[in-house]
Amino acid sequence: MSTKQISKDNRDYWCSKLRKKFSDKRHAIESVHMVEINKTSVQNFPKFLKLLGLEKDLKELKLAENDYNSFFSSIDKKLNDKRTKYAEKTRNLQKKVHEWKENRDWEYSGNIPEYSDALEKGTHNILDKFTEYLETKCKEETKKAFYKSKKGKEIEDINAMEEKAEDLLHSDMIGAEVLRQISEIAKQSKIAITIPQDTIKSLPNG
């Protein structure tokens, strides 16, 4: 019979294998008895509470919890009623503002405020958001109307001159004549653009 000790690798292998085998066996035994243990545990629970002296505490907690939940439910109902009304009024205004947005061709800058259930806790400030949105749209319309009036004609003229200059740059006409005309447009628009005469002379006339 060999007196040579088992190697470390073999020892580790067998230790691991034995642990797994015994663990599997233990789980198999526990599974067989699990139903009976659970049933007995339920039956033993009242005795267990009596042994720990916690029966009275649990009964008092139950009364306090029921009282709290009953009170909270009444508050919750009032809160839900008010929340429903608040959401209804918000969505009603939102719908009307959206209709005006379509009717008056408001630009898509800024979003119409919306009621969100995700923001239902705490106080809300959606009225401020609606007011801010409508103030922005009012300013946009006022600005648009101003530049269509006699006072705002200067901007309209500048826009026309700018468009004319850009059209020249993209036209088939090239050379000195383009720069001459752009220089003239700049003078009419009272815009400081200096195009040296040497540059104009050096360009072909087409």
C-alpha positions in Angstrom: 0.0 0.0 0.0 1.4 3.4 -1.0 2.3 5.8 1.8 2.5 8.8 -0.7 0.2 11.7 0.3 -2.5 12.9 -2.1 -1.4 15.8 -4.2 -2.7 19.3 -3.6 -4.5 19.3 -7.0 -6.2 16.0 -6.3 -7.2 17.1 -2.8 -8.7 20.3 -4.2 -10.6 18.4 -6.9 -12.1 15.9 -4.4 -13.0 18.5 -1.8 -14.9 20.5 -4.5 -16.6 17.4 -5.8 -17.6 16.2 -2.3 -19.0 19.6 -1.3 -21.2 19.6 -4.4 -22.4 16.1 -3.9 -23.3 16.7 -0.3 -24.9 20.0 -1.2 -27.1 18.4 -3.8 -28.1 15.6 -1.4 -29.0 18.2 1.3 -31.2 20.1 -1.1 -32.9 16.9 -2.3 -33.8 16.0 1.3 -35.0 19.6 2.1 -37.2 19.6 -1.0 -38.9 16.4 0.2 -39.8 17.9 3.6 -40.4 21.5 2.5 -44.2 21.2 2.2 -44.5 19.7 5.7 -42.1 22.2 7.2 -44.0 25.1 5.7 -47.4 23.8 7.0 -46.0 23.2 10.5 -44.4 26.6 10.5 -47.8 28.3 9.8 -49.4 26.3 12.6 -46.6 27.2 15.0 -46.6 30.9 14.3 -49.2 32.0 16.9 -47.3 30.1 19.6 -44.1 31.6 18.3 -45.5 35.2 18.7 -46.8 34.3 22.2 -43.4 33.0 23.1 -41.7 36.3 22.0 -44.4 38.4 23.6 -45.2 40.3 20.4 -48.9 39.6 20.1 -50.1 42.8 21.7 -47.6 44.9 19.7 -48.8 43.5 16.4 -52.5 44.1 17.3 -51.7 47.7 18.2 -49.8 48.2 15.0 -52.7 46.7 13.0 -55.1 49.2 14.5 -52.8 52.1 13.9 -52.1 51.1 10.3 -55.8 50.6 9.5 -56.5 54.1 11.0 -53.7 55.6 9.0 -54.7 54.0 5.7 -58.4 55.0 6.2 -57.4 58.6 6.8 -54.9 58.5 3.9 -57.5 57.1 1.5 -59.9 60.0 2.3 -57.1 62.5 1.6 -56.0 60.6 -1.5 -59.6 60.7 -2.9 -59.7 64.5 -2.4 -56.3 64.8 -4.0 -57.3 62.7 -7.0 -60.5 64.8 -7.5 -58.5 68.0 -7.5 -55.7 66.5 -9.7 -58.4 65.3 -12.2 -59.9 68.8 -12.3 -56.4 70.4 -12.6 -55.4 68.0 -15.5 -58.8 68.6 -17.2 -58.4 72.4 -17.2 -54.7 72.2 -18.3 -55.6 69.9 -21.2 -58.5 72.1 -22.2 -56.3 75.2 -22.4 -53.6 73.2 -24.1 -56.1 72.1 -26.8 -57.2 75.7 -27.4 -53.7 77.0 -27.6 -52.8 74.3 -30.1 -55.7 75.3 -32.2 -54.5 78.9 -32.2 -51.0 77.7 -33.0 -52.3 76.1 -36.2 -54.7 78.9 -37.0 -52.1 81.7 -36.6 -49.1 79.7 -38.1 -47.0 80.1 -35.0 -43.4 79.0 -35.4 -42.3 75.8 -33.8 -40.1 77.5 -31.2 -41.0 76.4 -27.7 -43.4 73.7 -26.8 -47.0 74.1 -25.6 -47.0 73.2 -21.8 -48.5 69.9 -21.0 -49.9 68.2 -17.9 -47.7 65.4 -16.8 -48.7 62.7 -14.2 -44.9 62.4 -13.5 -45.1 65.8 -12.0 -48.1 65.2 -9.8 -46.2 65.5 -6.5 -45.7 68.9 -4.9 -46.9 72.2 -6.3 -47.2 73.0 -10.0 -46.4 76.1 -12.0 -48.0 75.2 -15.4 -49.8 78.5 -15.4 -46.5 80.3 -15.5 -45.4 78.1 -18.4 -48.6 78.8 -20.4 -48.2 82.6 -19.7 -44.5 82.5 -20.7 -45.4 80.6 -23.9 -48.2 83.0 -24.9 -46.0 86.0 -24.1 -43.4 84.6 -26.5 -46.0 84.1 -29.2 -47.4 87.6 -28.6 -43.9 89.1 -29.0 -43.4 87.1 -32.2 -46.6 88.3 -33.7 -45.9 91.9 -32.6 -42.5 91.8 -34.1 -43.9 90.4 -37.4 -46.6 93.1 -37.5 -44.1 95.8 -36.8 -41.8 94.9 -39.7 -44.8 95.0 -42.0 -45.7 98.5 -40.9 -44.3 101.8 -42.2 -41.9 102.0 -39.3 -40.5 98.6 -40.0 -40.1 99.1 -43.8 -36.3 99.6 -43.4 -35.8 96.0 -42.4 -37.9 94.9 -45.4 -35.7 97.0 -47.7 -32.6 95.5 -46.1 -33.9 92.0 -46.6 -34.6 92.7 -50.2 -31.2 94.2 -50.8 -29.5 91.2 -49.2 -31.5 88.8 -51.3 -30.5 90.8 -54.4 -26.8 90.7 -53.5 -27.0 86.9 -52.9 -28.8 86.4 -56.2 -25.9 88.3 -57.9 -23.3 86.1 -56.3 -25.2 83.0 -57.6 -25.9 84.4 -61.0 -24.0 83.5 -64.3 -22.6 86.9 -64.3 -19.0 86.9 -63.0 -16.1 89.2 -62.6 -15.9 92.9 -61.9 -19.5 93.7 -62.7 -20.7 91.5 -59.9 -18.5 93.3 -57.4 -19.5 96.7 -58.8 -23.2 95.9 -58.3 -22.7 94.5 -54.8 -20.7 97.6 -53.9 -23.6 99.7 -55.2 -26.1 97.7 -53.2 -24.0 98.1 -50.1 -24.1 101.9 -50.6 -27.8 101.9 -51.0 -28.2 99.8 -47.8 -25.7 102.0 -45.9 -23.6 99.0 -45.2 -19.8 99.6 -44.9 -18.3 97.2 -47.5 -15.2 98.4 -49.2 -14.2 96.6 -52.4 -10.8 98.0 -53.6 -10.9 99.2 -57.2 -7.7 97.2 -57.9 -9.7 94.1 -57.1 -12.5 95.1 -59.4 -10.0 95.9 -62.2 -8.2 92.6 -61.8 -11.3 90.6 -62.3 -12.6 89.6 -65.8 -15.7 91.4 -67.1 -17.2 88.2 -68.3 
